[in-house]
């Protein structure tokens, strides 16, 4: 019963954090409120959640990484693929090596392998935290796509580095040749498992849906099980479950283009996944805060691991690690952006220091860092405690909190008025797609009208109805094939019409609810009409 109560309390804290982040006038990101609420739970309630690293990893990382891979704009990822790879792979290795040696130099009592493990979990960035910080100062779209792609891949690369560092700490040996071969098996094996399992499951459920009908609940549940299945199968084969979850998400984005799923199932599934993403990310930060009082209570004992006696040395180490991470990221971004993002033809532009600073501030640590550091083993193979585990967890938590605070203050300043290098407009592509879809719709309506009216004496009713439907499609084609001036005017008219439709839909819904309150409309009919209006509003709000 206590476990259920704690879980419910954590979910309530996640809900409250969303409310507080909107109510409090300070421009603080939601994760900071979640950490504070978690700390309050730990102090007031006195409850302690014992986190099993393997279970924690399995519960939170596969669905979050799967969803990131599923929803990332693939075209944008490939367009800036070189930049993303430089940040997600090169920067991770650069960060692990540089920060690992820095930590070992500052804290000689922490073994080098453990220092590299801590650096590995500090290397991934958290786009969710960055999005929360930048709500009042929107991040340029292209920059956000680069950050999303980086975080998608550096989660995997950072955690693979963690795996090797932990193995070195446990065995006391490290072979570059063995690590390279093992890395290739871990990486490509994980990608193969995630891709093949997702493709196979998708094809199987599509075949079943075509022959025996589709059940929305089952489709949603299958999408929830795919990341866990990919992760577990990959780990069983000693591949990377992290890369398997990422590959499964990317594959899911491709197989979904078949469009075989029913529209209502897609709407419900998106809602379920949005809820899972919000809850999982929130619970991770609330758990961080809930663990914080216990970590701070052991600070006096933890600091002795470093060879000091004053607890303020821990704060010095946290600030020094943050400074080191920021310096390494700034240097890497400055050097790597010159030949990639800023290349114009054969000319090479000098990176704007504000853009480099924004990319550096955006290196916020969050859920993946916490999940990774909590997976450090509790004991060595001989039963001895894992060296400096509590210290590593404390430093990781401190880096997360400090990076969130620094980014929440600095990122809005450097983002204000910042413009990314120009990117091509997609309006022409959108207009062409809408016009082509309308042509296909007119042809389908004509065929359906002939089939439905064949042999009927009231065929004129079908012809009139088809003319009304096709009229709307013909208007769309004409509006997308005019000159630039006419198109701009039509877009303004469409926006006005959309706003008017939304006003009408909301008035309809208000009237339905009024009738339901006065018992003039039954509850079942109320739900049906409300659902129809909700779908219409969602359509016009896109």
N, C-alpha and C positions, 0 to 999 in steps of 0.2 A: 504493500500500500504506500509506503514511503517513496518508493521509486516512481510510482505513478504520480504521486503528489508533486514530486520534484520536476518531473517532465512537464506537467501542466503549468507549474509555476514558471518554468523557463519559457514556455510558449506565451504566457501572459506578459512576461518581461519583454519578449520580442514585440508584442503588440504595443505595449506602452512606449517602447523606444521609438516606434514609428510616429506615435502621437507627439511625443516630446520633441522629436527632431523638427516637427512642423510648428509646434507652439512656441518653443523657446526662440527668442529673436536672434540669438547668436548663431552665426553660420558654422555650426559644428556638425560633422558627419554623424550619421546614424550609428555607426559602429562604436563611437565614443559613448553614446548614451547606453548602448547595450552592455559595454564593459562596466559602466558605472552601476547599472541596475544589477548586473551579475555580482559585483562586489557587495552591493547592499544586501542581496540575498545571502551571500556567504557570511556577512557580518551579523545581520539581524536574525536570520533563521538558524544559523549555525549548521546548515546542511552541507555535506561534502559529497561531491560526485566523484567516485573512483573511476577514472578513465582507463579502460583497457586499450592500449595503443592500437592493437590490431582491429578491434571492434570499432573504435573511433574512426580509424582510417577507412574501413569498409563502409560504414554508415554514411559518411559525409562526402568523401572525395569522389567516388564514382558518379553519383548523380550530378554533382556540381560541374565536374569536368565534362561529362557527357553533354550537359545542357549548353555549356560554353561552345563546344564543338558543333553542336546542332544548330545553334542560332547565329553563329558568327557569319557575317557576309563573306562568302567564299571568294567572290570576285574581287572584293577589296583586299582580302588576305593575299590573293595571288598577285594583285597589282603591285603591292608593296612587299612582296614575298622576301626579297633580298634584305630589306630593312628589318622585317620581322625576324628573319632567321639570325641576323647579326645580333639583335637584342635578345632573342630567346635562347640561342645556343652560345654564341661567342661571349656575350655579356655574362651569362651564367657561369661559364668556366672562369672568365676573368674575375668575377666576383668571388667565386669559391676559393680560388687560389689566393687572391689579394687579401680578402677578409680573413681567410683561414690563417694565413701567416700573421696578420695583424693581431688576431685574437690570441694566438699562441705566444706571440711576442709580449703582449700585455699581461697575459695570464699563463706563465710557464707551467703552472701546475695542471693546466688543462692539456691533456695529450693532443698531439697534432691531429690525429685522426678524428678526435671528438671536435676539435676546433673546425676542421673541414666539414664535419657533419652539421655543426651549427651554421657555418657559412652557407652550406647547401640549402638549408631550410629558410635562410634569410634571402636567398637569391630570387625566388618567385615574387612577382608583384600581384596586387589584388585590384582588378578593375572595378569591382563592386564598391570598394571603399573610395576609389577615385571618382566614380559616378556620384556617390553621395556627397563628396566634398564639392564637386563642380555643379551642383544643382542650380545654384544662383548665378554662376558664371559658366555657361555651357562650354564644354570642350569642343574645339573644332572637330567636325565630323571625321576628317581624314586622320587626325591625330588619335581620336578615340578608336578608330579601326585598327591602327597600328598597335595601340596599347592592348586592345582585346586580343589581337593575334599574338602579341608577345606573351601575354599572361596565359594564353591557351597552351603554348608550347613550352614556356619556361616552367610551368607547373610540372610538366613531365620531366624535362631535363634536370631541373633542380632536385626533384625527388629521386631520380635515377642516380645522381651524384651522391645524394644522401645514402642511398642503398650501398654504394661502394664504400663510402666513408665508414659506415657502421660495420660493414664486413671487415674492413681493415682494423677497426678498433677491437672487434671481437677476436680476430685471429692473430693480430699483431703482424700481419704480412700484407704486402701489396705488390702485385706484379702488373706492370704496364701492359705487357703482351696479353696476359690472362684477362685483365680488365677490358682491353680493347675488344677481344673476341667475345667476352661475356656481354659487353655493351651492345655489340652488333646483334647478338641473339636476343638480348633483353628488349632492344628497341624494335627491330624488325619483326621479332616474334610477337610482341605486344600489338603492333600495328596490324599484323596479319590476323591475329585472333579477333580483335575488335571489328575489323572490316568484314571478315568472312562470317562471323557469327551474326552480325547485324544484317548483312545482306541475306543470309540464309533464313533467318527468322522472318524478315520482311517478305521475302518471296513466299514462304510457307503460309503466313497469315493472309497474304493477298489471294493465294490460290483457294484457301478455305473460304474467304469472304465471297469470292466470285461464285463458288459452287454451292455454298450452304448459307450465305447471308452474313452480314456483318453485325457484330454485337459491340456497341460502343464501349461498354465497360471493360470488355476483354482487350480491346485495342489499346485502351489507356493503360491497363495493367501490364500489357506486354511491353509498352514503351518504358514503363517504370522498371521492369525486370532486366531489360537489355544491358544497361550499364553495370549492374551487379553481376550478371552472368558473364559479361566480357571480362570484368575484373577478376572474378574467381577462377575462370578457366585459364586466363593468362598466368595468374599466380601459381596455379597448379602445375603449369608447364614451365615454371621458373622464368617467365617473361615479365615484362612490365605491365602490371594491371592498370597503372596510370595511363600509359600510352594506349592501352587497349580501350579504356573508357573514352579517351580523346578521339581515337580513330573511329569508335562506334558512333560518337556524336557527329563527326564529319560525314560518315557513310549514311547516317540517318537523314542528313540534309539532302544527300543525293537521291536516295531511294524515294524520298517523299515527293520528289518532282513528278512521279508517276500520276499523282492526283487521284489515286484509287480510294482514298479514305473519304467517308462522308463528311460534309461540311460541319454538321452539328457535332460529330465526334472530334473534329479538329478543334472546334471552339472549346469544348469541354476539356480536352486534353491540354490545351494551352493554359486554361485556368488552373488545372491541377498542377502543372509544372511551375507556373508562376508562384503558387502557394508553397510548393516544396522548396523552390529557390529562396524565397523570402524567409521561410522558417529555418531552413538548414543554415544559411549564412548567419541569420540572427542568433540561433542557438550556439553556434561556434563562438561568437563574440561574447555572448552571455556566459558561456562556460569559462571563457578566458577570465572574465571578471570574477566569476564564482571561485576560481582557483587562486585568484590574486591574493586574498587575505592569508591563505595558508602559505603561499610562497613568501609573502612579506614577513609572516611570523617566523619563518625559518631563515630570514635574511641574515641574522647574526651568525647562524651556523654556516650558511652558504658562503658568506664572505670569507670565512676562514679557509675555504678551498682555494681562494686566490692568494693566500699568504698574508692577508691584512686582517684587521680587527674592526675597523670602522665601517658601518654599513654604507656610508656615503660613497665608498669606492665603487659600489655596484652602479650607482648613478653615473659616475665618471666613465665606467666601462660602457654603459648603454649609450651615452652621448658620443663617446669616441667611436663606437661601432657605427652609429648612425652617420657620423661625419665621414667615416671611411667609406660606407656604402654610397653616400651621396657623391663623394669625390670620384670614386671609381665609375659610377654611372654617368656623371657629367663628362668625364674624360672619354669614356667609350662612345657616348652619344655624339660628342663633338667630332671625334675622329671618324666614326662610321657614317655619319650623316653627310659628310662631304662628298663621297663618291656615289651615294645612292639617292637619297631623297632630294638632294639639291642639285642633281645633275640636270642641266638643260641642254639637250642636244649633245655637243661635245664640250660645251663650256661647263665649268664647275663653279658654283656659287659658294660663298662663305656662309656657314650656318648662322642664322640669327641667334644671338646669345639668349634672347628671351624664349625662343622656341626650345633651345637646348635646356635652359633652366626649367621650363615647364615640363619637358620630358623627364628631367631629373627629379623634380618635385613629385611627379606622378608615380615614382617608384615606391608606392606605399605598400607596406607589408600587411597581411591580413590573415584570412581564414586558412589559406594553404600553409602559411608559415606556422601557425598554431597547430594545425593538424599534423604537420610533419614533425615538429619538435616533440609532440606528445607521443610519437611512435618510437622514440629512442628506447632501446631495450631497458628493462628494469635491472637486469643482472647480466654478468658475463657468463660464458659457458661453464666456468668452474664454480658458479654460484655467488661470486663476489659482486657487490653493487657496481653498476655501470658508472665509470668515472665521470664526475662533474655533471651528472644528469640534471640535478636540481638547479645548478648554476646555469646550464644551457637553457633550461626552460625559463628561468627568471630573465636572462638576457634577451631571449626571443620575445617574451612578453613586453619587456621594456622597449625594445626596438619597435614593435608593433604600435604601442601607444604613442611613443615620441614621433614616429613617422606620420601617424594620423594627425597629431596636433600640428606639426610643422607644415604638412601639406595643406591642412585646412586654413592656415594663416597665409602661407606663401603662394599656393597655387592660384587662388583667385586674383592675386595681385599681378602675377606674370601673365595670366590668361586674359586679363582685361584688354580688349582691343587687339589681341593677337590674331594674326591671319596666317593660315598655312599656305604653302605654295599652291597655286591654282590647280584645280582638277576639272576635268570635263563635265559638262552638264549631261544629265540623263533624261532631260525632258523629251528630246526627239525620240529616244528609244521607248519612253513610256507612251508617247502619242502613237507611235507605230504599233505597239503591242495592243493598245486599247482599240485602235481602228481595226486591226486584224481580228481581234476577238469579237468585235461587233459584226464583221462580215461573216464569220463562222456562225455567230448566233442567228443572224438573219436566215442563213441557209437552213439551219436546224429548225427554226420556227416554221419556215415554209414547208419543209418535209413533214413536220408534225401536224401542221394544219391540214395538208392534203390527206394524210392518213386518218385523221380524226373525222374529217368531213365527208370522206368517201362513202357514198351510198345513203347519205342522210338528206332528208327533205329540208332541214333547216341549216344548210351549209353556209348560207349568208352570215349567220351568227358567228361561225368559225372564222370566216374571211374577215369580218369586221374586228374581231378580237385579235387576229393575227396582225392586221394593219396597225392597230394601236401599239402592240408590242414592238413590231418592227420599226415603227415610227421613231421610237426612242433610240433604237440602235442606229438608224440612219442619221439622226441628229448628232449622235456621238461621232460618227464617221466624218460628217461635214465639219464639225467643230475641231477635229484633229488634223484636217487637211487644208486649212486656210492659210493665209499669209501670217507673218509674225504679229502684225498689229491686230488682226482679227482674232488670232489665237489668244493674245494677251487679254483682249476685251472679253472673250468667252470664258477665260479662266476666272476673271473677276466676277462675271455673271454666275458661274458655277459655284463660286464660294458663297455669294449672296444666297443663291438657291439652297445650298447645303445648310447654311445657318438658319434659313427660314424653315426648312424641313425639320431640323433639330428642335426648333422652338415648337413646331406643331406636334412632333412626337412626344416631347416632354409634357405638353398640355394634355395630349391623349392619355398618357400614363397617369397624370395627376387626377384626371376625371375618373379613370378606372378605379384608382385607389379610393377616391371619394365615395364612389358607389359601393365598393367593398366594405368600407367603414360603416356605411349606412344600411348594410345588409340588402342592397339592391342588386348585388351580383355575387354569385357563388364563388367559393374559394378556388375550385378547380378551373373554372372559366377565367378567373382573375389571373391565375398563374399562366394559363395559356396565352392570354392577350398580352400580359406583361413580357413574357418570353419573346413574342413576336416583335414587340416594340423595342426590346433590348437589342435584338439582333439588327433591327433597322438602324438604331442609334449607333451601334458598333460599326455598321457599314458606312454611315455618313460621317463618323468621327475619325476614320482612318486617315 
